[in-house]
Amino acid sequence: MYGTQTGKSRYISSMATFPSYIHHALRHARREGRYYLKQSDAAAICFDVLADFPDCREAKELIYEIFCDEWLIYRNRIMNFERAEEYDDRPHSQRYRLAVSFRHLSHWEILDEDGERIFHDEVPDELLDVEELLEDGKMQLFVAYCMGHEPSADYAWPRFMEAAKKAMDPTAALMWIAEEYTENGYFADAADVLTELCSSEPDYAPARRLLVEVRWWRDYGAALPWIPPAGDGSRFRRLYPLLYPDRKPPDEELEYFLGRMKIVGTAPTWEPSVNRNIQSWLDAIIPDEPLLEREDFVDWTYLDEMTIEEWQCKFSFEELPESTQQSIQKMREDPAVGALERCERHMQDVRGKQYRMSLIVEPDVPKNNKPIDRDEEFDDYDDDEEDEEELDEGEDDDEDDEGEEIEDEGKKNGPASDLEVWARNLGDDDDGGNQGGDDDLGHDHFDDQDKVLPI
């Protein structure tokens, strides 16, 4: 499994340099990541660690290992299939899958004064002075993201940078731009914007937190086990006309869309950020290789081994769902011109897609659901209320002592971060440094572990 350490010396030289509460946080993240539907929570802890310690390699590798959970792989394959089938090997479909996965798994967010999440689907009020520039860039990024027209992304960058220079609130402008790039899967561009923002606003926590996350997705995203291997679109161009013979080829739809943009006046009239000839030359000499080699969690050979007949998967009328048969039968009694034929073809398309999705099988391991603490759940029904009150009082005293310790330490080393306070409180309830059990950081267990992890 990726992320596991192979030797003691590398572990000592790296993790021994971090405070003890970082060990507590990563131990807790590993334990949470073993439970069904808890992987995103565990990864969020690791990203919080990286926000304070960007060079913590163990946190980066632990995120990848957590994301290699079999049930998480299955759920993400199904989720991405509904938007882009796995045979689609076009580069922008790959980015689309990564963007959808990020939105599904990320816990990053900006909260307002009331603790509610701020959504930046529209240009906020504080950026209305550069709204037109931002909307121009957003439209170009949309065309690149949804339609696969890569040059459009080159037209988005100049508009965004001009908006950042002219905005009355450049911090808000750069943050909005970074969110747009992130939501659309352009993690490298988002990292560039956030790096510039953090250089001018080093104490702006939301930017620092998002920066470590987009860097991780930029470096590790291509190796995620539910993402099909990258391609050049040749498989899609071969199979799409066979699977959907009645639909227009995507290239024709793109040409029509770009033509409409010229007619309505939304086509770019400014120069792109980079000449496409230079970009093509750079793409040819600089290989686009992932930071990590892919693990064989999924057998992707089926994408090239299935026959055309298997891909097309034609169904007879009797094989269609009963509700579909009834709808078609009603249309046969009083059919409009061409409606019945289009309906039957559409049902074949839907049924074929359902069949191809059925090739994604559930893991053969049971879901590791997090156990429920029954004692805590039924505390309200405890008959011995006096004992319960005494226990609560004791806990309050402990919490007061913990707060004093953290406060004293904060006076010596500066105020403690939210992560530090949380992790130190967590450490007091830990399993005694994990003695005598499996190493929760996922590394090889060795006898002098206490010397390495002074917890």
C-alpha positions in Angstrom: 0.0 0.0 0.0 1.3 3.5 -0.8 2.1 5.6 2.1 3.6 2.9 4.3 7.2 3.3 5.5 9.8 0.7 4.6 12.4 1.5 7.2 12.9 2.9 10.7 15.6 5.5 9.8 13.5 7.5 7.3 10.6 7.6 9.8 12.9 8.9 12.6 14.4 11.6 10.5 11.0 12.9 9.4 8.3 12.4 12.0 10.6 13.0 15.0 10.9 16.7 14.0 7.1 17.4 14.5 5.3 18.2 17.8 3.6 15.4 19.6 0.1 16.6 18.8 0.8 16.0 15.1 1.3 12.4 16.0 -2.0 12.3 17.8 -3.8 13.9 14.9 -2.3 11.5 12.3 -3.1 8.5 14.5 -6.7 9.6 14.8 -6.9 10.2 11.0 -5.6 6.7 10.3 -8.2 5.1 12.6 -11.1 7.2 11.2 -10.0 6.4 7.7 -10.6 2.7 8.3 -14.3 3.2 8.7 -16.9 3.3 5.9 -17.8 6.8 4.7 -15.2 8.3 7.1 -12.3 8.7 4.6 -13.1 12.4 3.8 -13.2 13.2 7.5 -9.8 11.5 8.0 -8.3 13.3 5.0 -9.5 16.7 6.3 -7.4 16.1 9.5 -4.3 15.4 7.4 -4.9 18.6 5.4 -5.3 20.6 8.6 -1.9 19.2 9.6 -0.4 20.2 6.2 -1.8 23.7 6.6 0.6 24.2 9.6 3.3 21.8 8.4 3.3 21.8 4.5 6.4 19.5 4.5 4.9 16.7 6.5 5.3 13.9 3.9 3.6 11.4 6.2 0.4 13.4 6.1 0.4 13.5 2.3 1.0 9.8 2.0 -1.6 9.0 4.6 -4.2 10.8 2.6 -3.4 8.7 -0.4 -3.5 5.5 1.6 -6.9 6.5 3.1 -8.3 7.2 -0.3 -7.3 3.6 -1.4 -10.1 2.2 0.6 -12.0 -0.4 -1.5 -15.5 0.9 -0.8 -14.4 4.5 -1.4 -13.0 3.4 -4.8 -16.2 1.7 -5.7 -18.4 4.7 -4.6 -16.3 7.2 -6.6 -16.3 5.0 -9.7 -20.1 4.9 -9.6 -20.3 8.7 -9.0 -17.9 9.6 -11.8 -19.5 7.1 -14.2 -22.8 9.0 -14.1 -21.0 12.0 -15.4 -18.2 10.6 -17.6 -18.2 6.9 -18.6 -14.9 5.1 -18.0 -14.2 4.5 -21.6 -14.0 8.3 -22.1 -10.3 8.9 -22.3 -10.4 12.5 -23.4 -8.0 14.7 -21.3 -10.8 17.1 -20.2 -12.9 14.1 -19.0 -10.0 13.1 -16.7 -9.9 16.6 -15.3 -13.7 16.5 -14.9 -13.5 13.3 -12.8 -10.8 14.8 -10.6 -12.9 18.0 -10.0 -16.0 15.9 -9.1 -13.9 13.8 -6.8 -12.5 16.9 -5.1 -16.0 18.4 -4.6 -17.2 15.1 -3.1 -14.3 14.5 -0.7 -13.1 18.0 0.3 -14.1 19.5 3.6 -12.5 22.9 2.7 -14.8 25.8 3.1 -15.0 29.5 4.1 -17.4 30.4 6.8 -19.1 33.7 7.4 -19.6 35.5 10.7 -22.5 33.2 11.5 -20.6 30.0 10.8 -22.4 29.4 7.5 -20.5 28.3 4.4 -19.9 31.0 1.8 -20.6 29.8 -1.8 -19.0 31.8 -4.6 -21.1 30.6 -7.5 -21.8 34.3 -8.3 -19.4 37.2 -8.0 -19.7 38.6 -4.4 -20.7 42.2 -3.7 -17.1 43.2 -2.7 -16.0 42.3 -6.3 -18.7 44.0 -8.3 -16.1 46.6 -9.5 -14.4 43.8 -11.5 -17.5 41.6 -12.1 -17.3 41.8 -15.9 -13.6 40.6 -16.0 -14.3 37.8 -13.6 -17.4 36.6 -15.5 -15.4 36.7 -18.8 -12.7 34.4 -17.2 -15.4 32.2 -15.7 -17.1 31.7 -19.1 -13.8 30.7 -20.7 -13.0 28.3 -17.9 -16.5 26.8 -18.3 -16.0 26.1 -22.0 -12.7 24.4 -21.3 -14.1 22.3 -18.4 -17.4 21.2 -19.9 -16.7 21.3 -23.7 -13.0 20.2 -23.6 -11.8 23.3 -25.5 -8.4 23.6 -23.9 -7.4 27.0 -25.5 -10.3 28.6 -23.6 -8.4 28.0 -20.4 -5.6 30.1 -21.8 -8.1 33.0 -22.3 -9.3 32.8 -18.8 -6.0 33.5 -17.1 -5.4 37.0 -18.5 -8.9 38.1 -17.6 -8.6 36.8 -14.0 -5.2 38.5 -13.5 -6.4 41.8 -14.8 -9.3 41.6 -12.4 -7.0 40.8 -9.5 -4.9 43.9 -10.3 -7.9 46.3 -10.7 -10.0 45.0 -7.8 -10.5 47.2 -4.7 -10.1 44.0 -2.7 -7.3 42.0 -4.4 -7.3 39.3 -1.6 -11.0 38.5 -2.2 -10.4 38.6 -6.0 -7.5 36.1 -5.9 -9.4 33.9 -3.5 -12.5 33.8 -5.8 -10.3 33.0 -8.8 -8.5 30.2 -6.9 -11.9 28.7 -6.0 -13.0 28.8 -9.7 -9.9 27.0 -10.8 -10.2 24.5 -8.0 -13.9 23.7 -8.6 -13.1 23.0 -12.3 -10.1 20.7 -11.6 -7.3 23.1 -12.6 -5.4 22.5 -9.4 -2.0 23.7 -10.8 -3.5 27.0 -11.8 -5.2 27.3 -8.4 -1.9 26.6 -6.6 -0.2 29.4 -8.6 -2.9 31.9 -7.6 -2.9 30.8 -3.9 0.9 30.9 -3.8 0.8 34.5 -4.9 -2.0 35.3 -2.4 -0.1 33.6 0.5 3.0 35.5 -0.3 1.2 38.8 0.2 -1.1 37.6 3.0 0.8 34.9 4.9 -1.6 34.9 7.8 -4.7 34.4 5.7 -5.7 30.9 6.9 -8.4 30.1 4.2 -5.8 30.6 1.4 -3.1 28.6 3.2 -5.6 25.7 3.9 -6.8 25.5 0.4 -3.3 25.8 -1.0 -2.1 22.6 0.6 -5.2 20.8 -0.6 -4.9 21.8 -4.3 -1.2 21.0 -4.2 -2.0 17.5 -3.0 -4.6 17.0 -5.7 -2.2 18.4 -8.3 0.5 15.9 -7.3 -1.5 12.8 -6.4 -4.7 13.1 -8.3 -3.6 11.2 -11.4 -2.7 8.2 -9.3 -6.0 7.9 -7.5 -7.2 4.3 -8.0 -10.8 5.2 -9.2 -9.5 7.5 -12.0 -9.0 5.5 -15.3 -5.6 5.8 -16.9 -5.0 8.9 -18.9 -5.5 8.8 -22.7 -5.6 10.9 -25.8 -9.3 10.5 -26.6 -8.8 7.8 -29.3 -10.9 5.2 -27.5 -13.7 7.7 -27.0 -13.7 8.7 -30.7 -13.9 5.0 -31.7 -16.7 4.0 -29.3 -18.9 7.0 -29.0 -20.4 6.9 -32.6 -21.1 3.2 -32.1 -22.8 3.6 -28.7 -24.8 6.8 -29.6 -25.2 6.8 -33.4 -28.1 9.3 -33.3 -26.2 11.9 -31.4 -24.0 14.6 -32.9 -20.3 14.1 -32.4 -18.9 16.2 -29.5 -16.6 18.0 -31.9 -19.5 19.3 -33.9 -21.3 20.4 -30.8 -18.2 22.3 -29.7 -17.9 24.0 -33.1 -21.5 25.0 -32.9 -21.1 26.4 -29.3 -18.0 28.4 -30.2 -19.9 29.8 -33.2 -22.8 30.9 -31.0 -20.3 32.6 -28.7 -19.1 34.8 -31.6 -22.7 35.6 -32.6 -23.8 36.7 -29.0 -20.5 38.5 -28.3 -19.1 36.3 -25.6 -16.1 35.0 -27.6 -12.7 36.3 -26.3 -11.3 39.4 -28.0 -8.1 39.5 -26.0 -4.8 37.6 -26.3 -4.4 34.2 -24.5 -1.9 33.7 -21.7 0.3 31.4 -23.9 0.6 30.8 -27.6 -0.9 27.4 -28.5 2.1 26.5 -30.7 4.5 27.1 -27.8 2.2 25.1 -25.5 2.1 22.2 -27.9 5.9 22.2 -28.1 6.2 22.3 -24.3 3.7 19.4 -24.0 5.7 17.3 -26.4 9.0 17.7 -24.5 7.7 17.7 -21.0 6.0 14.4 -20.1 2.8 14.7 -18.1 3.6 12.0 -15.6 2.0 11.6 -12.1 4.1 12.0 -9.0 3.2 8.4 -8.0 3.0 5.2 -9.9 -0.5 3.9 -10.1 -1.4 0.9 -7.8 -3.3 -2.0 -9.4 -6.5 -1.6 -7.3 -8.7 -1.7 -10.5 -8.2 -3.9 -13.5 -8.6 -1.3 -16.3 -7.7 -3.7 -19.1 -11.5 -4.3 -19.7 -11.6 -0.9 -21.4 -9.6 -2.2 -24.3 -10.5 -5.9 -24.2 -14.3 -5.6 -24.6 -15.6 -6.2 -28.1 -17.8 -3.7 -30.0 -20.8 -6.0 -29.5 -20.2 -6.0 -25.7 -20.0 -2.3 -25.6 -23.1 -1.8 -27.7 -25.0 -4.3 -25.6 -28.3 -4.4 -27.6 -31.4 -5.4 -25.7 -34.7 -6.9 -27.0 -38.0 -5.4 -26.1 -38.6 -8.1 -23.5 -35.3 -7.3 -21.7 -36.2 -3.7 -21.1 -37.6 -2.7 -17.7 -41.3 -3.3 -17.3 -42.1 0.3 -16.9 -40.3 1.1 -20.1 -42.2 -1.6 -22.0 -45.5 -0.1 -20.8 -44.5 3.4 -22.0 -43.4 2.1 -25.4 -46.6 0.0 -25.7 -48.8 3.2 -25.1 -46.8 5.0 -27.8 -47.4 2.2 -30.2 -51.1 2.6 -29.9 -51.0 6.2 -30.9 -47.5 7.0 -32.1 -46.4 10.5 -33.2 -44.2 10.7 -36.2 -40.8 9.3 -35.3 -41.5 9.5 -31.5 -41.7 5.8 -30.9 -38.4 5.1 -32.7 -36.6 7.8 -30.8 -38.0 6.5 -27.5 -36.9 3.0 -28.2 -33.4 4.2 -29.2 -33.2 6.3 -26.1 -34.2 3.3 -23.9 -31.5 1.2 -25.6 -29.0 4.0 -24.7 -30.1 4.1 -21.1 -30.2 0.3 -20.8 -26.7 0.0 -22.3 -25.3 2.6 -19.9 -26.9 0.8 -17.0 -25.2 -2.4 -18.2 -21.8 -0.8 -18.5 -22.2 0.6 -15.0 -23.0 -2.9 -13.7 -19.5 -3.9 -14.7 -18.4 -2.0 -11.7 -18.9 -4.6 -9.0 -19.0 -4.0 -5.3 -16.0 -5.0 -3.2 -16.0 -8.5 -1.7 -15.1 -7.2 1.7 -17.7 -6.0 4.2 -18.2 -2.4 5.0 -16.3 -1.4 8.1 -19.0 0.7 9.8 -17.8 2.8 12.7 -19.1 1.2 16.0 -21.7 3.2 18.0 -20.8 4.0 21.6 -23.9 2.5 23.3 -22.9 3.8 26.7 -22.8 7.3 25.4 -26.0 6.8 23.4 -28.0 5.7 26.4 -26.6 8.0 29.0 -29.9 9.9 29.2 -31.6 6.6 30.4 -29.1 6.0 33.2 -31.0 5.4 36.5 -28.1 6.3 38.7 -28.3 10.1 38.1 -26.0 10.9 41.0 -23.2 8.7 39.6 -23.6 10.4 36.3 -23.4 13.9 37.8 -20.3 12.9 39.7 -18.7 11.6 36.4 -19.6 14.8 34.6 -18.1 16.9 37.4 -14.9 14.9 37.2 -14.7 15.3 33.4 -15.2 19.1 33.8 -12.3 19.2 36.2 -10.1 17.3 33.8 -11.1 19.6 31.0 -10.2 22.6 33.1 -6.8 21.1 33.8 -6.2 20.4 30.1 -7.2 24.0 29.2 -4.7 25.3 31.8 -1.9 23.2 30.4 -2.6 24.4 26.8 -2.9 28.0 28.0 0.4 27.8 29.8 2.1 26.3 26.8 0.5 29.0 24.6 2.0 31.7 26.7 5.5 30.2 26.1 5.2 29.3 22.4 2.4 31.6 21.2 -1.3 30.9 21.0 -2.2 27.3 20.2 -4.0 26.6 16.9 -7.4 24.9 16.8 -5.7 21.8 15.5 -3.2 21.7 18.4 -5.9 22.2 21.0 -8.1 19.5 19.5 -5.2 17.0 19.0 -3.8 17.5 22.5 -7.2 16.9 24.0 -7.5 13.8 21.8 -4.1 12.6 22.9 -5.1 12.5 26.5 -7.7 9.9 25.6 -5.4 8.0 23.3 -4.3 4.5 23.8 -1.2 5.3 25.8 1.0 6.0 22.8 -0.4 2.9 21.0 1.9 0.6 22.9 1.7 -3.1 22.2 -0.6 -2.8 19.2 -0.5 -1.9 15.5 1.3 1.3 14.7 -1.5 3.6 13.8 0.7 5.7 11.5 1.0 2.7 9.3 4.7 2.2 9.6 6.7 -0.9 10.6 6.5 -1.3 14.4 9.8 -1.4 16.2 10.8 -1.6 19.9 12.1 1.9 20.5 9.0 3.5 19.1 8.6 5.6 22.3 11.9 7.3 21.6 10.6 8.3 18.2 7.1 9.3 19.3 7.5 11.2 22.6 3.8 11.2 23.3 
